[in-house]
Amino acid sequence: MHWRLGIVCIAAACSRDFSFISQSQDAGADTEAAADAGGCVAPQDCVEVPAGWTGPYAVGTFGNSQAPPTCSGAFAASVFSLGSEPRSDASCGCECDSPIFAECSPVKVGSSSLSDCGLISGGSLLQISPGACVEVPVPASGRYINIAAATYSAQSCNPIPTVSIPPPRFATITVGCAAPQPAACGTAGTCLKPLDPPFDALCISRDGDRECPDGFSERRLVHATLEHDLACTECRCEAPEGTCTGDVVLTNADAPRGCDETVSTVYERVAPGACGEVLHTERRLAFWEPTAAGSCEPVGGELRGSVRPLDPVTLCCQP
């Protein structure tokens, strides 16, 4: 393999001293091998770099999840570590806490002679507040009672935002290494040994987004830095919505413990919004302890913005 490029000075160590190639007859074989390599001792090759470009470098591209290798051997000088494929692990979320001061309105009781509680007579017999124990008069106009549906209400919900915006990163990292003290060759070249794994390409570089020169047709665009404007939208909660559940319990009014259904006779249970049949005509007590269950719909907490690579560098590599 023969490379034909210009002189590259790495750490001010370019050399034009070819005294290591003996002119004696005893070293004739070495002289012939050096001539075949453009003035370099095999297995080195002579590499020229076009004007305006720097290098050549031993280059390898690696995933960001693995630690990139260090420069060593014939290419022991670390030159650059550049990135491609911008990535962000940012995330946003929004939830709502339980409603504050949730409660149920009192329910009203009416009587009817119809099994579907149609034609409620006499208006409301009484009103039962949550947690109250009240006496229910015996319906005079019928044996069915209607418990009106309760209304749920609450003050608000506290939003619970989740914001995680770590610095963005490159998914892949490209490492470039140079020969610390390369020997000069030809008219304007550098003697370089073959690449060692995991470095798999011999490349030249130039700042900016550019086309590749002849002899270095494999183009890789990498970047030095990243910028972003990622942010989470405001997390807020809609108005609370919910329901009130729990039956109105009718017990024996003459029981010593009244509304305590563990020691009193439970005659009927009627859910708010339902119609129930009164099977007994004696006095009874009514007790209602509802469960107010509600929630707020979260709004917002969405990720906005983008990640952008900056400071492009073009790498052009030998095929």
C-alpha positions in Angstrom: 0.0 0.0 0.0 1.5 3.4 -1.0 0.2 6.7 0.3 1.1 9.9 -1.5 0.4 13.0 0.7 2.4 16.3 2.0 4.5 16.7 5.1 2.6 16.7 8.4 4.4 18.0 11.5 3.2 16.4 14.8 4.5 18.2 17.9 7.2 19.9 15.8 8.9 16.6 15.2 9.1 16.4 11.4 12.4 15.0 10.2 14.2 15.0 6.8 17.1 12.9 8.1 17.4 9.7 6.0 20.8 8.7 7.4 19.1 5.6 8.7 19.0 4.3 5.1 22.5 3.0 4.5 24.1 3.7 1.2 26.5 0.8 1.6 26.4 -2.2 -0.5 25.8 -4.3 2.6 22.4 -2.5 3.1 21.2 -2.8 -0.5 18.1 -4.8 0.3 17.0 -2.2 2.9 17.5 0.6 0.4 15.3 -1.1 -2.2 12.5 -1.6 0.4 12.7 2.1 1.4 12.5 3.2 -2.2 9.4 1.1 -2.7 7.8 2.8 0.3 8.5 6.3 -1.0 11.5 6.7 1.2 10.0 4.9 4.3 11.3 1.7 5.8 8.7 -1.1 5.4 6.1 -1.7 6.7 5.8 2.1 6.8 4.1 3.9 3.9 4.5 7.5 2.8 1.4 9.7 3.3 0.9 13.2 1.9 -1.7 15.6 3.2 -3.4 18.1 0.8 -3.0 21.8 1.4 -5.4 23.2 4.0 -5.9 19.8 5.7 -4.2 18.4 8.9 -3.2 14.9 9.7 -3.0 12.1 9.0 -4.6 10.5 12.0 -5.4 7.0 13.1 -9.2 7.2 13.6 -11.8 5.0 15.4 -15.5 5.5 16.1 -17.0 4.1 19.3 -20.3 4.1 21.2 -20.6 6.5 24.0 -21.5 3.7 26.4 -18.0 2.3 26.1 -14.8 4.0 27.2 -12.9 5.0 24.1 -9.4 3.5 23.8 -6.3 5.5 24.5 -3.8 6.4 21.8 -0.8 4.1 21.8 1.9 2.4 19.8 2.8 4.1 16.5 -0.1 6.6 17.0 0.5 7.5 20.7 -0.3 11.2 20.5 -4.0 12.1 21.3 -5.3 14.8 18.9 -9.1 14.9 19.2 -12.2 13.3 20.6 -15.3 14.5 18.6 -18.9 13.4 18.5 -21.8 12.6 16.2 -25.4 11.5 16.6 -26.7 14.0 19.3 -28.8 12.4 22.0 -30.7 13.6 25.0 -32.0 11.7 28.0 -34.3 14.5 29.1 -37.8 13.7 30.3 -40.8 15.6 31.7 -43.9 14.5 33.4 -47.0 15.9 35.2 -49.3 14.4 37.8 -51.9 15.7 40.2 -52.2 15.1 43.9 -55.5 14.2 45.5 -58.1 17.0 45.5 -58.0 19.4 48.5 -61.1 19.7 50.8 -63.2 17.2 48.8 -66.7 16.8 50.2 -70.2 15.7 49.3 -73.3 17.9 49.5 -76.3 16.9 51.7 -78.9 14.6 50.1 -82.6 15.2 50.2 -85.2 12.5 50.9 -88.7 12.4 49.3 -91.6 9.9 49.4 -93.7 8.4 46.6 -96.4 5.7 46.2 -94.8 4.6 42.9 -92.1 2.0 42.8 -90.0 4.2 40.5 -90.5 7.1 42.9 -92.4 9.1 40.3 -94.7 11.9 41.5 -92.7 12.7 44.7 -95.3 14.1 47.1 -94.8 16.6 49.8 -91.5 17.9 48.5 -88.5 16.9 50.5 -89.1 15.1 53.8 -85.7 16.0 55.1 -82.1 16.7 54.3 -79.3 14.4 55.4 -75.8 15.9 55.7 -72.7 13.6 55.5 -72.0 12.1 58.9 -75.4 13.1 60.4 -77.9 10.8 62.1 -81.5 12.1 61.7 -84.9 10.7 62.3 -86.9 9.9 59.2 -90.7 10.5 59.4 -92.8 7.6 58.2 -94.0 8.5 54.7 -97.6 9.4 54.8 -98.2 9.3 51.1 -96.5 6.1 50.1 -93.9 3.5 50.9 -91.1 4.4 48.6 -88.4 7.0 49.3 -86.1 8.7 46.9 -82.6 9.8 47.9 -81.4 12.6 45.6 -78.0 12.3 44.1 -75.2 14.1 46.0 -72.9 16.7 44.5 -69.1 16.3 44.7 -67.0 19.3 45.2 -63.3 20.0 46.0 -61.0 23.0 46.0 -58.1 22.0 43.8 -55.3 19.6 43.2 -51.6 20.3 43.7 -49.5 19.7 40.5 -46.6 17.3 40.8 -44.1 18.1 38.0 -41.2 15.8 37.0 -38.3 17.5 35.3 -35.1 15.8 34.3 -32.9 17.6 31.8 -29.3 16.3 32.0 -26.7 17.7 29.6 -27.1 16.2 26.1 -24.4 13.9 24.7 -23.1 12.3 21.5 -24.1 8.7 20.9 -20.8 8.0 19.2 -17.3 9.4 19.8 -14.6 9.5 17.2 -11.0 9.5 18.5 -8.0 10.7 16.5 -4.4 9.8 17.2 -1.2 10.9 15.5 2.3 9.6 15.3 4.4 11.6 17.9 7.6 11.8 15.8 6.9 10.8 12.2 9.7 10.6 9.7 9.7 12.7 6.6 9.5 10.9 3.2 9.4 11.8 -0.5 9.2 15.4 -1.3 6.5 16.3 1.3 5.3 13.2 3.1 5.2 11.4 6.4 6.2 7.8 7.1 3.5 5.9 9.0 3.1 2.4 10.2 -0.1 0.3 9.5 -3.0 0.9 11.8 -3.6 -1.2 14.9 -7.1 -2.2 16.1 -9.4 -0.8 17.2 -8.5 2.2 15.0 -9.7 1.4 11.5 -9.2 4.4 9.3 -6.4 6.8 8.3 -7.9 10.2 8.0 -7.2 13.9 7.5 -9.3 16.7 9.1 -10.4 20.2 8.5 -12.8 22.5 10.4 -16.2 23.0 8.9 -18.5 21.0 6.7 -16.5 20.3 3.5 -16.1 17.9 0.6 -13.2 15.4 0.6 -10.1 15.7 -1.6 -8.9 12.9 -3.9 -7.4 9.9 -2.2 -9.5 10.4 0.9 -13.0 9.6 -0.3 -14.7 8.3 2.9 -16.2 11.4 4.6 -17.2 11.6 8.2 -18.8 14.8 9.7 -18.3 15.1 13.4 -18.7 17.9 15.9 -16.9 19.4 18.9 -19.8 20.6 21.0 -23.5 20.6 21.6 -26.2 23.1 22.5 -29.8 22.7 23.5 -32.9 24.6 24.5 -34.8 21.7 26.1 -37.4 22.6 28.7 -40.6 21.2 30.3 -43.9 23.0 29.8 -45.8 24.1 32.9 -47.5 21.4 34.9 -51.0 22.3 36.1 -54.2 20.6 37.1 -57.7 20.9 35.7 -60.7 21.5 38.1 -61.5 18.5 40.3 -64.1 16.0 39.2 -65.5 13.2 41.3 -68.4 11.2 42.8 -70.0 10.6 46.1 -70.7 6.9 47.0 -72.3 5.2 50.0 -75.8 4.2 50.9 -78.1 6.0 53.2 -78.7 3.5 56.0 -82.1 3.3 57.8 -82.0 1.8 61.3 -84.4 1.2 64.2 -85.1 4.6 65.8 -85.7 2.9 69.2 -82.3 1.2 69.4 -80.1 2.5 72.2 -77.2 3.1 69.9 -79.3 4.8 67.2 -77.4 5.0 63.9 -74.7 2.5 64.9 -75.6 -0.3 62.6 -73.4 -2.7 64.5 -76.0 -2.8 67.3 -79.1 -1.5 65.5 -81.4 -3.2 63.1 -80.8 -2.1 59.6 -84.1 -1.9 57.7 -83.1 -0.5 54.4 -80.1 0.8 52.4 -80.8 3.3 49.7 -78.1 4.8 47.4 -78.2 8.5 46.5 -79.9 8.9 43.2 -82.0 5.7 43.8 -85.5 4.8 44.8 -86.0 2.4 47.8 -88.9 0.6 49.2 -89.8 1.2 52.9 -90.7 -2.2 54.3 -91.4 -1.0 57.9 -93.6 1.9 58.9 -92.2 2.6 62.4 -89.9 5.4 63.1 -86.3 5.0 62.0 -83.1 6.9 61.9 -81.1 7.7 58.7 -77.3 7.9 58.6 -75.1 8.7 55.6 -71.3 8.7 55.6 -70.3 9.0 51.9 -66.9 8.5 50.3 -65.9 11.5 48.1 -63.6 10.1 45.4 -62.2 12.5 42.8 -59.2 13.5 40.8 -57.8 16.3 38.6 -56.7 15.8 35.0 -53.0 16.9 34.6 -52.1 19.2 31.8 -48.6 20.1 30.6 -45.3 18.6 31.6 -44.2 18.0 28.0 -40.7 18.2 26.7 -40.0 21.0 24.2 -36.9 22.1 22.4 -34.1 20.4 20.5 -30.4 19.4 20.7 -28.0 20.8 18.0 -24.4 19.9 17.2 -21.9 22.8 16.9 -18.4 23.3 15.5 -18.4 20.8 12.7 -15.2 19.0 11.6 -14.9 17.1 8.4 -12.8 13.9 8.5 -11.8 12.4 5.1 -10.4 8.9 5.3 -8.6 6.6 2.8 -11.0 4.0 1.4 
